[in-house]
């Protein structure tokens, strides 16, 4: 199922997306009781999807991102594939949702898009064995690991380059029923294709990444893992509309604005 987080009339809730259920055939949200990180019931109270504002599908305690997990992307930036996964954090304050603006940071002149499959954790876990890795996943969503590339090059730590406000768009919802091992992933800017790859090209799988990360730290419900980006990353400019589409999940669209 697809689980969205949304606001309507000043209230925030989760709902299950039901296709072609509204008058006229549009999708609706069946509001759920509580949250999706435990057993839940559908309320039966339904609202048309086009009458709500979609929010980031989760509010993560932390976003753990993986760099250089596609060999061709590593090569396009002049890097080797690392012997172990390169992990870094994007703070919760960097997270925005579908339709929200990406604010171009004042300290950068070279901001890039990076389309990524995001894994949403469904329950608290640590030291997860590989055969249990799928058990801790709620589902998957689209992500854009927006990066100030010039800052990344000149600063040894990536905290500012990848952690500035609005640098982590997520959405449009969490898809709980999709096989993540071979999905098409695409990024367009103003309708022009920039990135096109498949998750089967990842050097390390979703399961491998969960094992690696939870060796070191506890993951909490709603935490997000970004699994790396395929080749084709490139610049974003103020006024651009960037869209990340992942097969079986949906499309995440954001517009770039000047930071106020």
Secondary structure, DSSP 8 states (H G I E B T S, - for coil): -EEEEEEETTEEEEEEEETT-STTS--EEEEEES-TTS--EEEEEEEEGGGSEE--S---S-EEEEES-BHHHHHHTT----SS-EEEEE-GGGEE-TT-EEEE-TT-S-EEE-EEEEEEE-S-BSS--GGGGGGGEEEEEEEEE-EEHHHHHH-SS-HHHHHSTT-EEEEEEEESS--GGG-EEEEEETTEEEEEEEGGGBSS-HHHHHHHHHTT--B-TT-EEEEEE-S--EEE-TT-EEEEEETTTEEEEEEEEE--
